[in-house]
């Protein structure tokens, strides 16, 4: 685990989150943080976006492709749409997304891929 102080990890994670998902989306989400969601937001920025996304073992592009496959398999449309835009921000090409979703069709089922391809078309049109 990262040995930096917690606030540094939070700040580094928030920076990464903004770079991947876009500052407009993240700033809107951060503006909605309240007492109920504060601890969850802290967990997201510190552990997810810093301690995992900033690990040196995989490039962001690879992490994005993994997320697309996992979110497709889980049927998490909202997060998939968000991470499709993030993948494009991370330099993933439309062809790489297509290949990932074809892999999803074989290993997770055609219905999961149908939804994922629909989400991808929506993300590409924005």
One Martini backbone bead per residue (centre of mass of N, CA, C, O) as a GRO file, in nm:
protein
  126
    1UNK     BB    1   0.100   0.033   0.015
    2UNK     BB    2   0.078   0.351   0.032
    3UNK     BB    3   0.288   0.587   0.232
    4UNK     BB    4   0.135   0.821   0.202
    5UNK     BB    5  -0.052   1.046   0.295
    6UNK     BB    6  -0.383   1.061   0.271
    7UNK     BB    7  -0.420   1.339   0.127
    8UNK     BB    8  -0.227   1.272  -0.108
    9UNK     BB    9  -0.387   1.032  -0.213
   10UNK     BB   10  -0.648   1.179  -0.265
   11UNK     BB   11  -0.536   1.394  -0.460
   12UNK     BB   12  -0.418   1.194  -0.668
   13UNK     BB   13  -0.689   1.054  -0.727
   14UNK     BB   14  -0.846   1.303  -0.821
   15UNK     BB   15  -0.662   1.363  -1.058
   16UNK     BB   16  -0.705   1.096  -1.208
   17UNK     BB   17  -1.011   1.110  -1.229
   18UNK     BB   18  -1.010   1.367  -1.405
   19UNK     BB   19  -0.837   1.254  -1.640
   20UNK     BB   20  -1.034   1.018  -1.711
   21UNK     BB   21  -1.345   1.146  -1.670
   22UNK     BB   22  -1.334   1.439  -1.621
   23UNK     BB   23  -1.384   1.740  -1.470
   24UNK     BB   24  -1.687   1.784  -1.495
   25UNK     BB   25  -1.784   1.522  -1.367
   26UNK     BB   26  -1.620   1.533  -1.099
   27UNK     BB   27  -1.710   1.810  -0.997
   28UNK     BB   28  -2.007   1.735  -0.977
   29UNK     BB   29  -1.972   1.499  -0.781
   30UNK     BB   30  -1.826   1.663  -0.555
   31UNK     BB   31  -2.067   1.869  -0.511
   32UNK     BB   32  -2.258   1.613  -0.395
   33UNK     BB   33  -2.123   1.586  -0.140
   34UNK     BB   34  -2.199   1.438   0.173
   35UNK     BB   35  -2.227   1.295   0.472
   36UNK     BB   36  -2.313   1.019   0.348
   37UNK     BB   37  -2.074   1.016   0.098
   38UNK     BB   38  -1.785   1.091   0.201
   39UNK     BB   39  -1.651   0.810   0.259
   40UNK     BB   40  -1.687   0.697  -0.025
   41UNK     BB   41  -1.525   0.917  -0.171
   42UNK     BB   42  -1.265   0.862  -0.024
   43UNK     BB   43  -1.233   0.574  -0.123
   44UNK     BB   44  -1.225   0.632  -0.425
   45UNK     BB   45  -0.984   0.836  -0.435
   46UNK     BB   46  -0.776   0.665  -0.273
   47UNK     BB   47  -0.803   0.357  -0.362
   48UNK     BB   48  -0.889   0.357  -0.656
   49UNK     BB   49  -0.747   0.626  -0.793
   50UNK     BB   50  -0.468   0.560  -0.652
   51UNK     BB   51  -0.386   0.265  -0.544
   52UNK     BB   52  -0.464   0.152  -0.836
   53UNK     BB   53  -0.442   0.350  -1.087
   54UNK     BB   54  -0.126   0.433  -0.980
   55UNK     BB   55  -0.005   0.188  -1.048
   56UNK     BB   56   0.273   0.048  -1.232
   57UNK     BB   57   0.172  -0.240  -1.364
   58UNK     BB   58  -0.042  -0.061  -1.535
   59UNK     BB   59  -0.179   0.094  -1.775
   60UNK     BB   60  -0.451   0.285  -1.829
   61UNK     BB   61  -0.545   0.146  -2.083
   62UNK     BB   62  -0.570  -0.136  -1.955
   63UNK     BB   63  -0.761  -0.061  -1.727
   64UNK     BB   64  -0.989   0.025  -1.914
   65UNK     BB   65  -1.036  -0.247  -2.056
   66UNK     BB   66  -1.104  -0.401  -1.801
   67UNK     BB   67  -1.348  -0.232  -1.720
   68UNK     BB   68  -1.520  -0.285  -1.969
   69UNK     BB   69  -1.544  -0.589  -1.926
   70UNK     BB   70  -1.657  -0.591  -1.635
   71UNK     BB   71  -1.904  -0.401  -1.674
   72UNK     BB   72  -2.033  -0.572  -1.891
   73UNK     BB   73  -2.061  -0.836  -1.726
   74UNK     BB   74  -2.233  -0.677  -1.492
   75UNK     BB   75  -2.433  -0.457  -1.617
   76UNK     BB   76  -2.300  -0.147  -1.581
   77UNK     BB   77  -2.400   0.106  -1.762
   78UNK     BB   78  -2.322   0.371  -1.627
   79UNK     BB   79  -2.019   0.299  -1.585
   80UNK     BB   80  -1.958   0.224  -1.876
   81UNK     BB   81  -2.004   0.500  -2.003
   82UNK     BB   82  -1.790   0.642  -1.837
   83UNK     BB   83  -1.545   0.440  -1.922
   84UNK     BB   84  -1.553   0.496  -2.220
   85UNK     BB   85  -1.459   0.786  -2.201
   86UNK     BB   86  -1.203   0.717  -2.041
   87UNK     BB   87  -1.071   0.542  -2.256
   88UNK     BB   88  -1.042   0.763  -2.464
   89UNK     BB   89  -0.866   0.943  -2.275
   90UNK     BB   90  -0.645   0.687  -2.262
   91UNK     BB   91  -0.619   0.590  -2.585
   92UNK     BB   92  -0.847   0.426  -2.671
   93UNK     BB   93  -0.977   0.263  -2.927
   94UNK     BB   94  -1.242   0.162  -3.103
   95UNK     BB   95  -1.117  -0.112  -3.183
   96UNK     BB   96  -1.044  -0.198  -2.892
   97UNK     BB   97  -1.330  -0.194  -2.791
   98UNK     BB   98  -1.449  -0.394  -2.987
   99UNK     BB   99  -1.266  -0.634  -2.905
  100UNK     BB  100  -1.356  -0.641  -2.611
  101UNK     BB  101  -1.666  -0.689  -2.675
  102UNK     BB  102  -1.624  -0.955  -2.822
  103UNK     BB  103  -1.512  -1.100  -2.577
  104UNK     BB  104  -1.762  -1.066  -2.408
  105UNK     BB  105  -1.953  -1.233  -2.586
  106UNK     BB  106  -1.805  -1.506  -2.532
  107UNK     BB  107  -1.760  -1.493  -2.198
  108UNK     BB  108  -2.061  -1.337  -2.116
  109UNK     BB  109  -2.241  -1.274  -2.358
  110UNK     BB  110  -2.451  -1.131  -2.578
  111UNK     BB  111  -2.625  -0.944  -2.399
  112UNK     BB  112  -2.384  -0.787  -2.284
  113UNK     BB  113  -2.281  -0.686  -2.564
  114UNK     BB  114  -2.525  -0.533  -2.659
  115UNK     BB  115  -2.510  -0.318  -2.441
  116UNK     BB  116  -2.214  -0.231  -2.488
  117UNK     BB  117  -2.246  -0.138  -2.782
  118UNK     BB  118  -2.457   0.076  -2.722
  119UNK     BB  119  -2.284   0.243  -2.529
  120UNK     BB  120  -2.058   0.300  -2.733
  121UNK     BB  121  -2.220   0.456  -2.938
  122UNK     BB  122  -2.294   0.682  -2.743
  123UNK     BB  123  -2.001   0.769  -2.673
  124UNK     BB  124  -1.913   0.832  -2.974
  125UNK     BB  125  -2.144   1.066  -3.018
  126UNK     BB  126  -2.003   1.286  -2.801
   0.00000   0.00000   0.00000
